[in-house]
Amino acid sequence: AQSVTQPDIHITVSEGASLELRCNYSYGATPYLFWYVQSPGQGLQLLLKYFSGDTLVQGIKGFEAEFKRSQSSFNLRKPSVHWSDAAEYFCAVGSNDYKLSFGAGTTVTVRA
Amino acid sequence: DVKVTQSSRYLVKRTGEKVFLECVQDMDHENMFWYRQDPGLGLRLIYFSYDVKMKEKGDIPEGYSVSREKKERFSLILESASTNQTSMYLCASSLAGDSNQPQHFGDGTRLSIL
């Protein structure tokens, strides 16, 4: 069974600074990997996904993520954070069945 | 645009009540899911349905049941609500297939059991 670890519970970043959120997964084969964002009071919105091919994937809102098989990681990055990026971010891993496993989430606070 | 609608944003019920949470999607998706979200635990799958009248248990099905009589509607039922079922409940849908199909989420129902 697959599993996901997001080591950082909470990150505070200044507006305009760069952001990196860590995600480590456990799965035997090549997984399907996702990053979702949840703004306060909202459901989850898909930021980006990785299935195969180029290991650097671009998503919405200026986010990108890099798949590193050797490190079992799929870290999310944004070069310059905006106040509207304050939210909770979830990494998820899927396999060849219907099930997605989610990490516990990382809350991002943006300070002016 | 994709739309998953959950009937209530906030719900307060009493211990022992039978509680219904409704979810409707307008994307003709085959798969539908119910999750609960708790701080520090992320999302945990309660039930999954891949077709009308078909369902499979997720990771935490105890105390819950589901109903899918129509393709667009997936209901979560708390047979006898308990305080430990106070949580945020999220519904999602996706196209048929395995987990490479992205899931689309509703805005959630925050349920309080008193």
Interface residues (C-beta under 8 A of the other chain):
Chain A: V4 I9 Y32 F34 Y36 G41 Q42 G43 L44 Q45 L46 K49 F51 F90 G94 S95 N96 D97 Y98 K99 L100 F102 G103 A104 G105
Chain B: V4 R9 N31 G40 L41 G42 L43 R44 L45 F48 Y50 E56 G58 L90 A92 D98 S99 N100 P102 Q103 H104 F105 G106 D107 G108
